[in-house]
Amino acid sequence: MQENMTIVRSALYVDFDNVYLGLQQTDAAAAEQFATNPARWLSRLESGGVRDGHEYRRRFLIRVCYLNPTSFARYRGDFTRAGFRVVDCPSLTRQGKSGADIQLALDVVDFTPLMVRLRSHDRRTVMVAASPVSSAYEAMCDDVLGPAELADAALEPTVTALAKPAPATPARDADQSLSGSPALARTEADRSDVASAVSAILAAVAASPVPVPGASAAHLARAAAPRLAATRWGGEGFLAFCKASLPPEITVISSVTGGGYLLDPSRHATDSIPEMRDQGDGIVARVCRLTGAPRLAPEQFRVFFEALADELAGNNFSLTVTSRNVRDATAERGQPLGRGPINFILQGLAYRAQGDMRAGESTPRALAESWRENVVDLCGNAGVDLGPEELEAIDAWILGEIPDPPRAAPPDPRADS
């Protein structure tokens, strides 16, 4: 401990080609910032976060970047100046495949066995991915930071930490009930922001006859305390912030859609939450468990794809900006969704579109059908063999509330007479 700060000694290995090209497909601006300003996102990784009620920072004892010198030599100096040892990995195939995977394997062993070995020695592992990863690999890591978090780190230096929250500490004294995490309560302005956010959340819970979706509460709290929201709620995430800061009579429930729910048990029943009523072992539940796909309701899919179609009609696609705009639009339309499920769907759509989301048809139905195909592909990758009835159930789940676009009327044969 140094001044109540835990220092976590760490090693960082960067497969430059895969990260850069992966980010390019979802957010070209973030990819360029990742490549030209590594000190920014490195600082965010070093800043750590809060774990078990204590702040921590990472100290990278090893920094290695594996890079194809033929394609990306112009970025070599940026990483060298950021303190990385750059290992040149030239192309080994006609398709431009570099030797980074081989060199990484020699240095740190194959990734999944490495994670297993590290966990057996009680070491924490954090994977930072610029593209979707297998569920098996993800399950081996303590934390997984996906493309959205990485894009935020590259583009927004004002956010405090690129780290997923540790579980919130359960007990807090009465005089700390509005202080939030230790990282938040340093100044009078911080305490004021926390108090404003808490007041907005409590007002929403008190006014609602049913449990309040976390995304709706976050939308209101963000308007009341935008500076606090910009810090990712003190680096902990919104639900962890709620657990740490709200009075004990308010219950915070995590959910498979990523947004969670807030409720007052004296007034709200959990069986009014759709997800709490439907936790069976049907094909939809199994698909979500095995692929990580968000378990949205059909009406949530409809509102999401309508909001996305409107967004793409007026703006270019950028994972960070599009995700935020769609999140706000779904809240305004009465079906609020958290950034987690939104980012998961956007990443799948972006990879199917090879990064150009506006290249094909962008109607709600077309976007939903593309996402349906992505889910089926994810099932195949997970070894799930879908029969006709199961495919029909997936269609009803994703497409059931989204109408087909109106078809043009056939030409009138009498028009030319």
C-alpha positions as CSV (number, residue, x, y, z in Angstrom):
1,M,0.0,0.0,0.0
2,Q,1.2,3.5,-0.8
3,E,-1.0,6.3,0.6
4,N,-3.9,3.9,0.7
5,M,-3.3,2.9,-2.9
6,T,-2.6,-0.7,-3.8
7,I,0.0,-1.2,-6.6
8,V,-0.7,-4.2,-8.8
9,R,2.4,-5.4,-10.7
10,S,1.3,-6.3,-14.2
11,A,2.5,-7.4,-17.6
12,L,1.0,-6.0,-20.9
13,Y,1.2,-7.8,-24.2
14,V,-0.3,-6.0,-27.3
15,D,-1.1,-7.7,-30.6
16,F,-1.1,-4.5,-32.5
17,D,-2.4,-5.8,-35.8
18,N,-5.4,-7.5,-34.4
19,V,-6.4,-4.6,-32.1
20,Y,-5.9,-1.9,-34.7
21,L,-7.8,-3.8,-37.4
22,G,-10.5,-4.8,-35.0
23,L,-11.1,-1.3,-33.9
24,Q,-11.1,0.0,-37.5
25,Q,-14.2,-2.1,-38.1
26,T,-16.2,-0.5,-35.3
27,D,-14.6,3.0,-34.8
28,A,-11.9,4.2,-37.2
29,A,-11.2,7.3,-35.1
30,A,-10.6,5.1,-32.0
31,A,-8.3,2.9,-34.0
32,E,-6.1,5.8,-35.0
33,Q,-6.0,7.2,-31.5
34,F,-5.1,3.7,-30.2
35,A,-2.1,3.6,-32.6
36,T,-0.9,7.2,-32.4
37,N,-1.5,8.0,-28.7
38,P,-0.9,4.8,-26.7
39,A,0.1,6.8,-23.6
40,R,-3.6,7.8,-23.3
41,W,-5.1,4.4,-23.0
42,L,-2.1,3.1,-21.2
43,S,-2.6,5.7,-18.5
44,R,-6.2,4.6,-18.3
45,L,-5.2,1.0,-17.8
46,E,-2.6,2.0,-15.2
47,S,-5.2,4.0,-13.3
48,G,-6.9,0.8,-12.2
49,G,-10.1,1.4,-10.2
50,V,-11.7,0.2,-7.0
51,R,-11.5,-3.3,-5.7
52,D,-12.8,-4.5,-2.3
53,G,-13.3,-0.9,-1.2
54,H,-9.7,0.1,-2.0
55,E,-8.3,2.0,-4.9
56,Y,-5.5,0.4,-6.9
57,R,-3.2,1.2,-9.7
58,R,-1.3,-1.0,-12.1
59,R,2.4,-0.9,-12.6
60,F,3.4,-2.5,-15.9
61,L,6.7,-4.2,-15.3
62,I,6.6,-5.6,-18.9
63,R,5.2,-3.7,-22.0
64,V,5.5,-5.5,-25.3
65,C,3.9,-4.6,-28.6
66,Y,3.9,-7.1,-31.5
67,L,3.6,-5.3,-34.8
68,N,3.9,-6.0,-38.5
69,P,6.7,-3.6,-39.7
70,T,5.6,-3.8,-43.4
71,S,2.0,-2.6,-42.8
72,F,2.3,-0.5,-39.6
73,A,5.9,0.7,-39.3
74,R,4.6,4.3,-39.0
75,Y,3.2,3.5,-35.6
76,R,6.4,1.9,-34.2
77,G,7.8,5.1,-32.8
78,D,4.5,5.9,-31.0
79,F,4.8,2.7,-29.0
80,T,8.5,3.0,-28.4
81,R,8.0,6.5,-26.9
82,A,5.3,5.1,-24.6
83,G,7.9,2.7,-23.2
84,F,7.0,-0.5,-25.1
85,R,9.5,-3.0,-26.5
86,V,8.3,-3.4,-30.1
87,V,8.8,-6.8,-31.6
88,D,8.7,-6.8,-35.4
89,C,6.4,-9.6,-36.8
90,P,6.5,-9.5,-40.6
91,S,3.9,-11.1,-42.8
92,L,4.2,-14.9,-43.2
93,T,1.4,-15.5,-45.7
94,R,0.2,-13.9,-49.0
95,Q,-2.9,-12.7,-47.1
96,G,-0.7,-10.5,-44.9
97,K,-0.9,-12.7,-41.7
98,S,1.9,-11.7,-39.4
99,G,3.9,-13.8,-37.0
100,A,2.5,-12.0,-34.0
101,D,0.6,-15.1,-32.8
102,I,3.7,-17.2,-33.0
103,Q,5.8,-14.7,-31.1
104,L,3.1,-14.2,-28.5
105,A,2.9,-17.9,-28.0
106,L,6.6,-18.1,-27.5
107,D,6.6,-15.2,-25.0
108,V,3.4,-16.0,-22.9
109,V,2.2,-19.4,-24.1
110,D,-1.1,-19.9,-25.8
111,F,-3.7,-17.5,-24.3
112,T,-6.3,-19.9,-22.8
113,P,-3.9,-22.3,-21.1
114,L,-2.0,-19.2,-19.9
115,M,-5.1,-17.8,-18.2
116,V,-5.8,-21.2,-16.6
117,R,-2.2,-21.4,-15.3
118,L,-2.3,-17.8,-14.0
119,R,-5.5,-18.4,-12.2
120,S,-4.1,-21.6,-10.6
121,H,-1.4,-19.4,-9.1
122,D,-4.0,-16.9,-7.8
123,R,-3.2,-14.2,-10.3
124,R,-5.8,-11.9,-11.8
125,T,-6.1,-11.6,-15.6
126,V,-7.7,-8.9,-17.7
127,M,-8.2,-9.3,-21.4
128,V,-8.6,-6.2,-23.6
129,A,-10.3,-7.2,-26.8
130,A,-10.9,-5.1,-29.9
131,S,-13.3,-7.7,-31.4
132,P,-15.6,-10.4,-30.1
133,V,-13.9,-13.4,-28.3
134,S,-15.0,-16.9,-27.6
135,S,-17.1,-17.5,-24.5
136,A,-14.5,-20.1,-23.3
137,Y,-11.7,-17.6,-23.5
138,E,-13.7,-15.0,-21.8
139,A,-14.6,-17.4,-19.0
140,M,-11.0,-17.9,-18.2
141,C,-10.3,-14.2,-17.5
142,D,-11.2,-12.3,-14.4
143,D,-12.2,-9.2,-16.4
144,V,-12.9,-8.7,-20.1
145,L,-12.8,-5.1,-21.5
146,G,-14.4,-5.1,-25.0
147,P,-14.2,-2.8,-28.0
148,A,-16.5,-0.2,-26.5
149,E,-14.3,0.3,-23.4
150,L,-11.2,0.4,-25.5
151,A,-12.7,2.9,-27.9
152,D,-13.7,5.1,-25.0
153,A,-10.2,4.9,-23.6
154,A,-8.7,5.9,-26.9
155,L,-11.1,8.8,-27.5
156,E,-12.0,10.2,-24.1
157,P,-9.2,11.0,-21.8
158,T,-11.5,12.5,-19.2
159,V,-12.9,9.2,-18.1
160,T,-11.3,8.0,-14.9
161,A,-10.5,4.3,-15.4
162,L,-10.6,1.6,-18.0
163,A,-11.5,-1.1,-15.5
164,K,-14.6,-3.1,-14.8
165,P,-15.9,-2.7,-11.3
166,A,-15.2,-5.0,-8.4
167,P,-18.1,-6.0,-6.3
168,A,-19.3,-3.1,-4.2
169,T,-18.6,-3.3,-0.5
170,P,-21.8,-4.2,1.3
171,A,-21.6,-2.1,4.5
172,R,-21.4,1.7,4.8
173,D,-21.8,3.9,7.8
174,A,-24.8,6.3,7.9
175,D,-22.7,9.3,7.2
176,Q,-21.3,7.7,4.1
177,S,-24.7,6.9,2.5
178,L,-24.2,9.6,-0.1
179,S,-20.5,9.4,-0.5
180,G,-20.4,6.6,-3.1
181,S,-17.0,4.9,-3.6
182,P,-13.8,6.1,-1.9
183,A,-12.8,7.4,-5.4
184,L,-15.7,9.8,-5.5
185,A,-15.9,11.5,-2.1
186,R,-12.8,13.6,-2.2
187,T,-14.2,17.1,-2.7
188,E,-17.4,19.0,-1.9
189,A,-18.1,19.1,-5.7
190,D,-17.9,15.3,-5.8
191,R,-20.2,14.9,-2.9
192,S,-22.6,17.3,-4.5
193,D,-22.7,15.3,-7.7
194,V,-23.3,12.1,-5.9
195,A,-26.1,13.6,-3.9
196,S,-27.7,15.0,-7.1
197,A,-27.5,11.6,-8.8
198,V,-28.9,9.8,-5.8
199,S,-31.8,12.3,-5.5
200,A,-32.7,11.8,-9.1
201,I,-32.6,8.0,-8.7
202,L,-34.7,8.0,-5.6
203,A,-37.3,10.3,-7.1
204,A,-37.6,7.9,-10.1
205,V,-38.1,4.8,-7.8
206,A,-40.6,6.7,-5.6
207,A,-42.7,7.8,-8.6
208,S,-42.8,4.5,-10.4
209,P,-45.4,1.8,-9.7
210,V,-43.1,-0.9,-11.0
211,P,-39.3,-1.6,-10.7
212,V,-37.3,1.0,-12.5
213,P,-35.0,-0.2,-15.3
214,G,-31.4,0.6,-14.5
215,A,-30.9,2.3,-17.9
216,S,-33.9,4.7,-17.1
217,A,-32.4,5.5,-13.7
218,A,-29.0,6.1,-15.3
219,H,-30.5,8.4,-17.9
220,L,-32.0,10.6,-15.2
221,A,-28.9,10.5,-13.0
222,R,-26.7,11.4,-15.9
223,A,-28.8,14.5,-16.5
224,A,-28.5,15.4,-12.9
225,A,-24.8,14.8,-12.5
226,P,-23.1,14.6,-16.0
227,R,-19.6,15.1,-14.6
228,L,-20.1,12.0,-12.3
229,A,-21.5,10.0,-15.2
230,A,-18.4,10.9,-17.3
231,T,-16.2,9.1,-14.8
232,R,-18.1,5.9,-15.3
233,W,-19.7,6.5,-11.9
234,G,-16.4,6.6,-10.2
235,G,-14.9,3.8,-12.2
236,E,-17.3,1.3,-10.7
237,G,-20.2,1.3,-13.2
238,F,-23.8,2.5,-12.6
239,L,-25.2,-0.6,-10.7
240,A,-22.2,-0.8,-8.4
241,F,-22.5,3.0,-7.8
242,C,-26.2,2.4,-6.8
243,K,-25.3,-0.5,-4.5
244,A,-22.7,1.7,-2.8
245,S,-24.6,4.9,-2.6
246,L,-28.4,4.3,-2.3
247,P,-30.1,3.7,1.0
248,P,-30.3,0.1,2.1
249,E,-34.1,0.0,1.6
250,I,-33.6,0.2,-2.2
251,T,-32.9,-3.1,-3.9
252,V,-30.6,-3.2,-6.9
253,I,-31.0,-6.3,-9.2
254,S,-28.6,-7.2,-12.0
255,S,-30.2,-8.5,-15.1
256,V,-29.3,-10.3,-18.3
257,T,-29.9,-7.2,-20.4
258,G,-27.1,-5.5,-18.6
259,G,-29.1,-2.6,-17.3
260,G,-30.5,-4.1,-14.1
261,Y,-33.5,-2.8,-12.0
262,L,-34.0,-0.7,-9.0
263,L,-37.0,-1.2,-6.7
264,D,-38.4,-0.6,-3.3
265,P,-39.5,-4.0,-1.9
266,S,-42.3,-2.4,0.2
267,R,-43.9,-1.3,-3.1
268,H,-42.5,-3.3,-6.0
269,A,-42.7,-7.0,-6.7
270,T,-39.9,-8.7,-8.6
271,D,-42.4,-10.9,-10.5
272,S,-43.3,-7.7,-12.5
273,I,-39.8,-7.8,-14.1
274,P,-40.2,-9.8,-17.3
275,E,-36.8,-11.4,-17.0
276,M,-37.5,-12.6,-13.5
277,R,-40.7,-14.4,-14.8
278,D,-38.9,-16.1,-17.7
279,Q,-35.7,-17.8,-16.5
280,G,-36.4,-21.2,-18.1
281,D,-34.3,-23.5,-20.2
282,G,-35.8,-22.8,-23.6
283,I,-33.8,-22.2,-26.7
284,V,-33.6,-18.4,-26.2
285,A,-32.2,-18.8,-22.7
286,R,-29.7,-21.4,-23.9
287,V,-28.6,-19.3,-26.8
288,C,-28.0,-16.3,-24.5
289,R,-26.1,-18.3,-22.0
290,L,-23.8,-19.9,-24.6
291,T,-23.2,-16.9,-26.8
292,G,-23.4,-14.0,-24.4
293,A,-26.2,-12.4,-26.6
294,P,-28.4,-10.0,-24.5
295,R,-31.8,-11.5,-23.6
296,L,-34.0,-8.6,-24.7
297,A,-37.7,-8.9,-25.1
298,P,-39.1,-8.8,-28.6
299,E,-40.5,-5.3,-28.0
300,Q,-37.1,-4.1,-26.9
301,F,-35.5,-5.4,-30.1
302,R,-38.2,-3.5,-32.0
303,V,-37.4,-0.2,-30.3
304,F,-33.7,-0.8,-30.5
305,F,-33.6,-1.4,-34.2
306,E,-36.0,1.5,-34.9
307,A,-33.7,3.8,-32.9
308,L,-30.6,2.4,-34.7
309,A,-32.2,2.8,-38.2
310,D,-33.0,6.5,-37.4
311,E,-29.5,7.0,-36.1
312,L,-27.8,5.6,-39.2
313,A,-30.1,7.6,-41.4
314,G,-28.6,10.8,-40.1
315,N,-25.1,10.0,-38.8
316,N,-22.1,7.9,-39.7
317,F,-21.5,4.8,-37.6
318,S,-19.1,5.1,-34.7
319,L,-19.3,2.5,-31.9
320,T,-18.9,5.1,-29.1
321,V,-21.2,7.8,-30.5
322,T,-23.8,5.5,-32.0
323,S,-24.0,3.5,-28.8
324,R,-24.7,6.6,-26.8
325,N,-27.2,8.0,-29.1
326,V,-29.1,4.8,-29.4
327,R,-29.1,4.4,-25.6
328,D,-30.6,7.8,-25.2
329,A,-33.2,7.1,-28.0
330,T,-34.4,3.9,-26.4
331,A,-34.8,5.6,-23.1
332,E,-36.9,8.3,-24.7
333,R,-39.0,5.7,-26.4
334,G,-39.9,3.9,-23.2
335,Q,-37.7,0.8,-23.6
336,P,-34.3,1.9,-22.0
337,L,-31.3,-0.3,-22.7
338,G,-27.9,-0.2,-21.1
339,R,-24.7,0.2,-23.1
340,G,-23.7,-3.4,-22.6
341,P,-26.4,-5.0,-24.7
342,I,-26.3,-2.2,-27.2
343,N,-22.6,-2.5,-27.7
344,F,-22.9,-6.3,-28.1
345,I,-25.4,-6.0,-30.9
346,L,-23.6,-3.1,-32.6
347,Q,-20.3,-5.0,-32.6
348,G,-22.0,-8.0,-34.2
349,L,-23.6,-5.9,-36.9
350,A,-20.4,-4.0,-37.6
351,Y,-18.4,-7.1,-38.2
352,R,-21.0,-8.5,-40.5
353,A,-21.0,-5.2,-42.4
354,Q,-17.2,-5.2,-42.5
355,G,-17.3,-1.9,-40.6
356,D,-19.5,-0.1,-43.1
357,M,-22.9,-0.1,-41.3
358,R,-24.5,2.2,-43.9
359,A,-23.4,0.1,-46.9
360,G,-26.5,-2.1,-46.9
361,E,-30.2,-1.5,-46.2
362,S,-30.6,0.1,-42.8
363,T,-34.4,-0.4,-42.2
364,P,-35.3,-1.8,-38.8
365,R,-36.2,-5.1,-40.3
366,A,-33.0,-5.4,-42.4
367,L,-30.8,-4.6,-39.3
368,A,-32.8,-7.1,-37.2
369,E,-32.4,-9.8,-39.9
370,S,-28.6,-9.2,-40.0
371,W,-28.4,-9.5,-36.2
372,R,-30.5,-12.7,-36.4
373,E,-27.9,-14.1,-38.8
374,N,-25.1,-13.1,-36.4
375,V,-26.8,-14.9,-33.5
376,V,-27.1,-18.1,-35.6
377,D,-23.4,-17.8,-36.5
378,L,-22.6,-17.4,-32.8
379,C,-24.6,-20.5,-32.1
380,G,-22.6,-22.4,-34.7
381,N,-19.3,-21.2,-33.2
382,A,-20.5,-22.4,-29.8
383,G,-21.4,-25.8,-31.1
384,V,-25.2,-25.4,-30.9
385,D,-27.0,-27.3,-33.7
386,L,-30.3,-25.4,-34.3
387,G,-33.2,-27.3,-35.8
388,P,-36.1,-25.8,-37.7
389,E,-38.2,-25.3,-34.6
390,E,-35.4,-23.6,-32.7
391,L,-34.7,-21.3,-35.7
392,E,-38.4,-20.5,-35.7
393,A,-38.2,-19.6,-32.0
394,I,-35.2,-17.3,-32.6
395,D,-37.1,-15.6,-35.4
396,A,-40.0,-15.0,-33.1
397,W,-37.7,-13.7,-30.4
398,I,-35.7,-11.2,-32.6
399,L,-38.0,-10.5,-35.5
400,G,-41.5,-11.1,-34.0
401,E,-42.3,-7.4,-33.2
402,I,-40.6,-5.9,-36.2
403,P,-42.9,-5.6,-39.2
404,D,-41.8,-6.3,-42.7
405,P,-41.2,-3.2,-44.8
406,P,-44.2,-2.3,-47.1
407,R,-43.8,-3.9,-50.5
408,A,-44.3,-1.7,-53.6
409,A,-47.6,-2.3,-55.3
410,P,-47.3,-4.3,-58.6
411,P,-47.4,-2.1,-61.7
412,D,-50.9,-1.5,-63.2
413,P,-51.0,-3.2,-66.6
414,R,-53.4,-0.6,-67.7
415,A,-51.0,2.3,-67.0
416,D,-49.4,2.1,-70.5
417,S,-52.7,1.8,-72.4
